[in-house]
Amino acid sequence: MTRLAAMALLISLVLYNQALGGIMKECGSTPVETSRCVIEAILRDISETYTGLDGGGISSITQDATWKYTVAISREERIDLITYTVVMDEGGTVQIVDREKSTKSY
């Protein structure tokens, strides 16, 4: 690798780390930003794991406690409830530590 290529790589890595640091710090900067980051993580998880195809989609997301959120998904004659417990590390990264599913029929 030439010296010029090595310098370009180093500059790219520094800029990338700064960009990530800015994003991560934003997630824990205020309660609203924390909630936004948690909800985004939950929505990504639902997109990857939820298999229900019928019904009307997400009807609500509620914060039940500081680190506990419940998603209600309307289905035909019932509501699927998914309760998430999350944590956020000092860097602002959200991790889902528990996912509990239940159903409310009506």
Legacy VTK file of the C-alpha trace (Angstrom):
# vtk DataFile Version 3.0
C-alpha trace
ASCII
DATASET POLYDATA
POINTS 106 float
0.000 0.000 0.000
1.354 3.380 -0.903
1.735 6.096 1.673
-0.995 8.139 -0.028
-3.426 5.205 0.025
-2.635 4.564 3.699
-3.333 8.220 4.558
-6.622 8.134 2.631
-7.649 4.972 4.487
-6.757 6.499 7.842
-8.740 9.660 7.112
-11.726 7.554 6.014
-11.615 5.525 9.238
-11.387 8.645 11.389
-14.360 10.252 9.630
-16.366 7.009 9.877
-15.699 6.747 13.623
-16.700 10.379 14.133
-19.917 9.797 12.207
-20.763 6.741 14.299
-19.944 8.580 17.505
-22.303 11.389 16.588
-25.140 8.979 15.860
-24.597 7.003 19.048
-24.372 10.078 21.263
-27.614 11.372 19.757
-29.502 8.281 20.954
-28.964 8.995 24.629
-28.904 12.771 24.536
-32.536 13.374 25.570
-35.467 11.186 26.627
-37.170 11.779 23.263
-34.040 10.763 21.334
-33.691 7.677 23.534
-37.294 6.690 22.794
-36.771 7.283 19.072
-33.722 5.019 19.003
-35.512 2.301 20.982
-38.557 2.450 18.702
-36.345 2.260 15.604
-34.639 -0.854 17.017
-38.039 -2.410 17.777
-39.346 -1.649 14.277
-36.241 -3.270 12.747
-36.815 -6.339 14.924
-40.490 -6.580 13.952
-39.570 -6.319 10.270
-37.107 -9.181 10.694
-39.089 -11.489 13.010
-42.853 -10.886 12.768
-44.604 -13.377 10.487
-48.239 -12.256 10.639
-49.537 -11.448 7.169
-53.210 -10.628 7.751
-54.670 -7.675 9.577
-54.146 -3.960 9.752
-50.537 -3.469 10.829
-49.122 -1.720 13.880
-51.854 0.036 15.813
-49.735 1.364 18.698
-46.359 1.410 20.405
-46.433 2.312 24.084
-43.682 2.859 26.615
-44.782 0.896 29.683
-41.658 1.584 31.777
-38.285 3.192 31.160
-36.931 0.202 29.227
-40.140 -1.691 28.403
-42.263 -1.075 25.293
-45.345 -2.862 23.935
-46.255 -3.048 20.261
-49.876 -3.816 19.312
-50.449 -5.314 15.873
-54.055 -5.512 14.670
-55.068 -8.863 13.245
-58.428 -10.323 12.246
-60.485 -10.568 15.468
-57.454 -10.183 17.751
-54.445 -8.028 18.593
-50.948 -9.457 18.771
-48.985 -7.837 21.597
-45.199 -7.938 21.643
-43.552 -6.589 24.783
-39.894 -5.648 24.471
-37.372 -5.127 27.229
-34.347 -3.178 26.030
-31.109 -1.708 27.330
-28.922 1.067 25.978
-25.177 1.009 26.506
-23.086 4.109 27.205
-22.381 4.473 23.493
-26.094 4.770 22.706
-26.554 1.327 21.152
-29.946 -0.286 21.852
-30.078 -4.012 22.550
-33.247 -6.064 22.862
-32.867 -8.330 25.899
-36.358 -9.866 25.949
-39.326 -10.216 23.597
-42.613 -11.579 24.967
-45.572 -12.314 22.704
-49.229 -12.517 23.718
-52.625 -12.185 22.079
-55.731 -10.240 23.061
-58.927 -11.564 21.455
-62.098 -9.549 21.049
LINES 1 107
106 0 1 2 3 4 5 6 7 8 9 10 11 12 13 14 15 16 17 18 19 20 21 22 23 24 25 26 27 28 29 30 31 32 33 34 35 36 37 38 39 40 41 42 43 44 45 46 47 48 49 50 51 52 53 54 55 56 57 58 59 60 61 62 63 64 65 66 67 68 69 70 71 72 73 74 75 76 77 78 79 80 81 82 83 84 85 86 87 88 89 90 91 92 93 94 95 96 97 98 99 100 101 102 103 104 105
